[in-house]
Structures are given as C-alpha cells and as structure tokens.
Amino acid sequence: MVKSLILFLSFLLLVQVGVGQSTVPPQANCDCSNKKIRDSLAEHYLDKGAYKYSYNSNEWQQYCDSLIAICPNIARAYQLKAIPYIKFADYAKAFPLEDKAVELEPKNYTAYRGFLKCIFTKDYEGAIIDFKKAQQLTPNSYEMDHTYLFYEGLCNLELGNYSLAEENFKKDILIQTGGDTGRQNKIHFNTFLYLGLVYYEMNQHEKAKDNLQKCIAIYKEHPVANFYLAMLYKRENDIELKNKYLQIAKQAKEKGYNINEDNIYYAYYPHQVTLYEINIELQ
C-alpha cells in the first residue's frame, strides 16, 4: 500500500510538458487528453519506472497501475501490465488488458494482439481477423520480426487452408524483398521453413524440398527444416538421406539450436519438433 502511494505521488515531481508549465497534482490538473503529458507520464512510470524491475515483480504491476490510475487512456500501460500474464499463460487476465490497448490505440496494438492469438492461444481465426485489420491500419508492416502476412500464413497452415497459406507466404516474400524475389538474402529463413511446410502438407515434394533447402542455406543448423527434409525423404523411402538430415537435426537440438523466434520459451510455434521426436524417427 505504501509503495503504491509513493508511486502515485511521485507524479508530483514531474514537470508538465510545455514552456512555463509548473508541476501540479494529477488529481487537480492532469490533462490526459494532451499527448505530450501522456508521453511524459509513460516515460516516468514505464521507461524509468517499471523497466527498472523484472516484469515478474510487484513493482512492475505497481508502476503500471499507478499510471493507469492517473491517466486511464495510455494504451502502453495496459499492454505492459499484461506481459506477466501472457508469459505465465494467464490469458483470462491478459486479454482484457490487450483489448483495452487495442481500443485506445488500434494502429499500435492490433497486430500485437493478433500475434498473441496466433502464437500463444492458437486462436487462428481470431488472429487472422486482427492481422487483416492491422493490414488496413498499417499496410505491409511488421510484428515481432515478421510481416502480418507471415502470421496469416501460419494461421492458415494450422487451419489446413494450404492454398491460402501458400498465397500468404508468397506475399510475405514480396514485402520482405520489395518485389524483387531474387534478393533471397533479405528473406527470413522461417518464411522459407513454413512455405516448405505448406508444400509438405500439400504433398508437393519438390517445392517443399526447395524451400526447406533455402531455409538451411541461411541457417544450416535449423532443426525443424532438417527434420522435415528427413521426413520428405522418408516418404520417398530414401533411408540414407532421411538419416542424414535426422542426424543434423539431432545434433543441432543437442547443441541448443532452435527455431530462433523470440518467444519460443513461452509458446510452441507451429510444427516445432522435439529431440524426442527426432530420436523416435532414428530408431
């Protein structure tokens, strides 16, 4: 209680943005409609406050709560308050906060909510709705290192909408390369991975191999790409090549290589594979 009061009253130390303005208590004269004031408050309570602590700490929540108490229309406060709940899969608490952030700043947070639905809660239909809306608000933009079309592709892959997923990933490639598809060095290796997996599911083996090999050309230790290359050769009864790529996948996993996405420690990405699965195939 004392900490919360101190955090709340610390606003008294802030100087309102603007020439000649003096410090005033938040209850008396805090204009939350003023973007400069909201930005100043966010800097104080979030950048210089919450970020001094772990998001698992009580202080993180206290700083977010104090800011929301002063100005309940700062979207970032809700988004940051939700982080601990997301990390620990308490989605019932997290998503009302994410929804509030989207309500206040749809351009900034619609795609992020779509990302959470796609990767964390596996609400693929809901994620597609969010990414289509985000595409309208901020066309051809990125969320967590990937285009909106990349995530739509993941959702459609998991929903079994393979033709739509293929189209999504091809458009993703066009955005990444600016339309010059010959610039393969500009394409994220996981775009090639998942486009390859779309073709894998469609039983288009040569296209699947081509894209998985492109993934490996960028990231040779990629365990998922190597595993699914092995599975393609298993389908073709080429035991030598199957075992070759399984061994690469096994060694990569044992050395700690992974799909290399920021949130793999908190969520399972589509078609990820475990060392157990690799070892089963090697028996």
BAGU-289083 format. One line per field, with one value per residue (C-alpha): residue number from 1; residue in three letters; x, y negated, z. Coordinates in steps of 0.25 Angstrom, whole numbers, always signed. Layout:
<rs>
pos <- c(NUM | ...) $
code <- c(ALA | ...) $
east <- c(X | ...) $
north <- c(Y | ...) $
up <- c(Z | ...) $
</rs>
This chain:
<rs>
pos <- c(1 | 2 | 3 | 4 | 5 | 6 | 7 | 8 | 9 | 10 | 11 | 12 | 13 | 14 | 15 | 16 | 17 | 18 | 19 | 20 | 21 | 22 | 23 | 24 | 25 | 26 | 27 | 28 | 29 | 30 | 31 | 32 | 33 | 34 | 35 | 36 | 37 | 38 | 39 | 40 | 41 | 42 | 43 | 44 | 45 | 46 | 47 | 48 | 49 | 50 | 51 | 52 | 53 | 54 | 55 | 56 | 57 | 58 | 59 | 60 | 61 | 62 | 63 | 64 | 65 | 66 | 67 | 68 | 69 | 70 | 71 | 72 | 73 | 74 | 75 | 76 | 77 | 78 | 79 | 80 | 81 | 82 | 83 | 84 | 85 | 86 | 87 | 88 | 89 | 90 | 91 | 92 | 93 | 94 | 95 | 96 | 97 | 98 | 99 | 100 | 101 | 102 | 103 | 104 | 105 | 106 | 107 | 108 | 109 | 110 | 111 | 112 | 113 | 114 | 115 | 116 | 117 | 118 | 119 | 120 | 121 | 122 | 123 | 124 | 125 | 126 | 127 | 128 | 129 | 130 | 131 | 132 | 133 | 134 | 135 | 136 | 137 | 138 | 139 | 140 | 141 | 142 | 143 | 144 | 145 | 146 | 147 | 148 | 149 | 150 | 151 | 152 | 153 | 154 | 155 | 156 | 157 | 158 | 159 | 160 | 161 | 162 | 163 | 164 | 165 | 166 | 167 | 168 | 169 | 170 | 171 | 172 | 173 | 174 | 175 | 176 | 177 | 178 | 179 | 180 | 181 | 182 | 183 | 184 | 185 | 186 | 187 | 188 | 189 | 190 | 191 | 192 | 193 | 194 | 195 | 196 | 197 | 198 | 199 | 200 | 201 | 202 | 203 | 204 | 205 | 206 | 207 | 208 | 209 | 210 | 211 | 212 | 213 | 214 | 215 | 216 | 217 | 218 | 219 | 220 | 221 | 222 | 223 | 224 | 225 | 226 | 227 | 228 | 229 | 230 | 231 | 232 | 233 | 234 | 235 | 236 | 237 | 238 | 239 | 240 | 241 | 242 | 243 | 244 | 245 | 246 | 247 | 248 | 249 | 250 | 251 | 252 | 253 | 254 | 255 | 256 | 257 | 258 | 259 | 260 | 261 | 262 | 263 | 264 | 265 | 266 | 267 | 268 | 269 | 270 | 271 | 272 | 273 | 274 | 275 | 276 | 277 | 278 | 279 | 280 | 281 | 282 | 283) $
code <- c(MET | VAL | LYS | SER | LEU | ILE | LEU | PHE | LEU | SER | PHE | LEU | LEU | LEU | VAL | GLN | VAL | GLY | VAL | GLY | GLN | SER | THR | VAL | PRO | PRO | GLN | ALA | ASN | CYS | ASP | CYS | SER | ASN | LYS | LYS | ILE | ARG | ASP | SER | LEU | ALA | GLU | HIS | TYR | LEU | ASP | LYS | GLY | ALA | TYR | LYS | TYR | SER | TYR | ASN | SER | ASN | GLU | TRP | GLN | GLN | TYR | CYS | ASP | SER | LEU | ILE | ALA | ILE | CYS | PRO | ASN | ILE | ALA | ARG | ALA | TYR | GLN | LEU | LYS | ALA | ILE | PRO | TYR | ILE | LYS | PHE | ALA | ASP | TYR | ALA | LYS | ALA | PHE | PRO | LEU | GLU | ASP | LYS | ALA | VAL | GLU | LEU | GLU | PRO | LYS | ASN | TYR | THR | ALA | TYR | ARG | GLY | PHE | LEU | LYS | CYS | ILE | PHE | THR | LYS | ASP | TYR | GLU | GLY | ALA | ILE | ILE | ASP | PHE | LYS | LYS | ALA | GLN | GLN | LEU | THR | PRO | ASN | SER | TYR | GLU | MET | ASP | HIS | THR | TYR | LEU | PHE | TYR | GLU | GLY | LEU | CYS | ASN | LEU | GLU | LEU | GLY | ASN | TYR | SER | LEU | ALA | GLU | GLU | ASN | PHE | LYS | LYS | ASP | ILE | LEU | ILE | GLN | THR | GLY | GLY | ASP | THR | GLY | ARG | GLN | ASN | LYS | ILE | HIS | PHE | ASN | THR | PHE | LEU | TYR | LEU | GLY | LEU | VAL | TYR | TYR | GLU | MET | ASN | GLN | HIS | GLU | LYS | ALA | LYS | ASP | ASN | LEU | GLN | LYS | CYS | ILE | ALA | ILE | TYR | LYS | GLU | HIS | PRO | VAL | ALA | ASN | PHE | TYR | LEU | ALA | MET | LEU | TYR | LYS | ARG | GLU | ASN | ASP | ILE | GLU | LEU | LYS | ASN | LYS | TYR | LEU | GLN | ILE | ALA | LYS | GLN | ALA | LYS | GLU | LYS | GLY | TYR | ASN | ILE | ASN | GLU | ASP | ASN | ILE | TYR | TYR | ALA | TYR | TYR | PRO | HIS | GLN | VAL | THR | LEU | TYR | GLU | ILE | ASN | ILE | GLU | LEU | GLN) $
east <- c(+0 | +11 | +19 | +6 | +4 | +19 | +18 | +5 | +10 | +23 | +16 | +17 | +32 | +28 | +29 | +17 | +22 | +22 | +29 | +25 | +16 | +18 | +17 | +2 | -4 | -10 | -24 | -24 | -19 | -14 | -19 | -19 | -24 | -10 | -1 | +11 | +7 | +3 | +17 | +24 | +16 | +19 | +34 | +33 | +25 | +29 | +42 | +49 | +40 | +34 | +46 | +56 | +49 | +46 | +32 | +30 | +32 | +21 | +28 | +25 | +10 | +10 | +16 | +6 | -5 | -1 | +0 | -14 | -19 | -14 | -17 | -26 | -25 | -10 | -10 | +4 | +1 | -9 | +0 | +12 | +3 | -2 | +12 | +14 | +0 | +4 | +17 | +10 | -2 | -12 | -19 | -32 | -25 | -16 | -26 | -36 | -23 | -19 | -33 | -32 | -19 | -25 | -37 | -29 | -18 | -22 | -11 | -1 | -7 | -16 | -5 | +2 | -11 | -12 | +2 | -2 | -15 | -6 | +6 | +1 | -14 | -15 | -28 | -24 | -38 | -37 | -22 | -26 | -37 | -27 | -16 | -26 | -30 | -15 | -12 | -23 | -18 | -3 | -1 | +11 | +17 | +24 | +21 | +32 | +41 | +31 | +20 | +6 | +4 | +14 | +5 | -7 | +1 | +4 | -11 | -16 | -5 | -10 | -25 | -22 | -24 | -12 | -15 | -17 | -5 | +3 | -2 | +1 | +15 | +18 | +12 | +21 | +33 | +29 | +28 | +42 | +49 | +41 | +36 | +50 | +49 | +63 | +68 | +67 | +77 | +66 | +56 | +55 | +59 | +46 | +38 | +45 | +42 | +27 | +25 | +33 | +23 | +11 | +16 | +20 | +5 | +1 | +10 | +17 | +31 | +40 | +34 | +35 | +50 | +53 | +48 | +54 | +67 | +67 | +64 | +76 | +85 | +82 | +82 | +89 | +86 | +71 | +66 | +52 | +56 | +65 | +55 | +44 | +54 | +57 | +42 | +41 | +52 | +45 | +33 | +41 | +48 | +62 | +67 | +81 | +77 | +66 | +76 | +86 | +76 | +71 | +85 | +87 | +74 | +78 | +92 | +86 | +76 | +86 | +95 | +83 | +79 | +65 | +54 | +60 | +48 | +47 | +36 | +40 | +42 | +27 | +20 | +20 | +22 | +15 | +22 | +33 | +40 | +46 | +58 | +49 | +42 | +55 | +61 | +48 | +50 | +64 | +61) $
north <- c(+0 | -10 | -6 | -9 | -22 | -26 | -23 | -30 | -43 | -42 | -49 | -62 | -62 | -62 | -75 | -76 | -77 | -91 | -104 | -111 | -100 | -96 | -83 | -80 | -68 | -58 | -59 | -74 | -77 | -66 | -67 | -53 | -57 | -64 | -54 | -61 | -60 | -45 | -42 | -49 | -41 | -28 | -31 | -33 | -22 | -11 | -15 | -20 | -12 | +1 | +5 | +4 | +17 | +30 | +32 | +43 | +33 | +26 | +12 | +15 | +16 | +4 | -5 | -1 | -2 | -16 | -21 | -15 | -22 | -35 | -34 | -22 | -25 | -21 | -8 | -4 | -3 | +8 | +15 | +15 | +19 | +31 | +37 | +45 | +51 | +55 | +61 | +70 | +73 | +66 | +61 | +59 | +47 | +43 | +41 | +31 | +22 | +25 | +22 | +9 | +5 | +8 | +0 | -12 | -11 | -1 | -4 | -1 | +11 | +19 | +27 | +30 | +36 | +44 | +49 | +53 | +61 | +67 | +72 | +73 | +76 | +83 | +75 | +75 | +70 | +58 | +55 | +55 | +44 | +36 | +37 | +33 | +21 | +17 | +18 | +8 | -1 | +0 | +7 | +17 | +14 | +24 | +30 | +38 | +38 | +43 | +37 | +38 | +48 | +57 | +59 | +61 | +72 | +79 | +78 | +83 | +94 | +99 | +98 | +107 | +95 | +99 | +91 | +78 | +81 | +82 | +69 | +62 | +66 | +62 | +48 | +48 | +51 | +39 | +30 | +34 | +33 | +20 | +29 | +33 | +48 | +51 | +44 | +57 | +52 | +42 | +53 | +58 | +73 | +76 | +71 | +82 | +92 | +90 | +89 | +102 | +108 | +103 | +111 | +123 | +123 | +122 | +134 | +125 | +131 | +123 | +110 | +114 | +118 | +105 | +96 | +105 | +105 | +89 | +89 | +97 | +89 | +77 | +85 | +99 | +104 | +101 | +114 | +113 | +111 | +122 | +131 | +129 | +131 | +144 | +147 | +144 | +154 | +164 | +163 | +166 | +178 | +171 | +176 | +171 | +156 | +158 | +162 | +151 | +140 | +146 | +147 | +132 | +129 | +137 | +131 | +117 | +119 | +125 | +113 | +103 | +99 | +96 | +89 | +76 | +68 | +58 | +65 | +80 | +81 | +77 | +83 | +95 | +90 | +98 | +111 | +109 | +123 | +128 | +137 | +148 | +148 | +147 | +159 | +167 | +166 | +170 | +183) $
up <- c(+0 | +4 | -9 | -17 | -11 | -13 | -27 | -29 | -22 | -30 | -41 | -33 | -36 | -51 | -59 | -69 | -83 | -89 | -86 | -73 | -68 | -54 | -46 | -41 | -34 | -44 | -37 | -39 | -53 | -61 | -75 | -80 | -94 | -96 | -103 | -98 | -84 | -87 | -93 | -81 | -71 | -79 | -79 | -64 | -60 | -70 | -77 | -64 | -54 | -58 | -67 | -55 | -50 | -55 | -61 | -50 | -39 | -31 | -35 | -50 | -47 | -37 | -47 | -58 | -48 | -44 | -58 | -61 | -49 | -53 | -68 | -72 | -86 | -88 | -96 | -94 | -79 | -81 | -91 | -81 | -70 | -78 | -81 | -68 | -70 | -84 | -80 | -70 | -79 | -70 | -83 | -75 | -69 | -80 | -92 | -85 | -84 | -98 | -103 | -95 | -102 | -116 | -113 | -109 | -120 | -131 | -140 | -130 | -123 | -133 | -139 | -126 | -121 | -134 | -131 | -117 | -122 | -133 | -125 | -110 | -110 | -124 | -127 | -142 | -147 | -137 | -141 | -156 | -153 | -145 | -156 | -167 | -159 | -156 | -171 | -173 | -162 | -165 | -178 | -180 | -166 | -157 | -143 | -136 | -148 | -158 | -167 | -164 | -176 | -169 | -157 | -166 | -173 | -160 | -156 | -170 | -169 | -156 | -160 | -172 | -182 | -190 | -203 | -195 | -186 | -199 | -204 | -191 | -190 | -205 | -202 | -189 | -198 | -207 | -196 | -190 | -203 | -208 | -220 | -224 | -221 | -226 | -213 | -205 | -194 | -190 | -187 | -173 | -172 | -165 | -177 | -185 | -174 | -173 | -188 | -189 | -179 | -186 | -199 | -189 | -185 | -199 | -203 | -213 | -210 | -219 | -215 | -201 | -202 | -210 | -199 | -187 | -194 | -196 | -181 | -178 | -187 | -178 | -165 | -167 | -153 | -153 | -146 | -152 | -166 | -165 | -159 | -169 | -180 | -174 | -174 | -188 | -191 | -182 | -191 | -203 | -196 | -197 | -184 | -185 | -187 | -177 | -166 | -171 | -168 | -156 | -150 | -154 | -147 | -135 | -133 | -135 | -124 | -115 | -117 | -113 | -127 | -129 | -138 | -133 | -130 | -118 | -111 | -112 | -97 | -95 | -106 | -116 | -131 | -142 | -146 | -135 | -133 | -120 | -118 | -114 | -128 | -135 | -127 | -130 | -145 | -143 | -137) $
</rs>
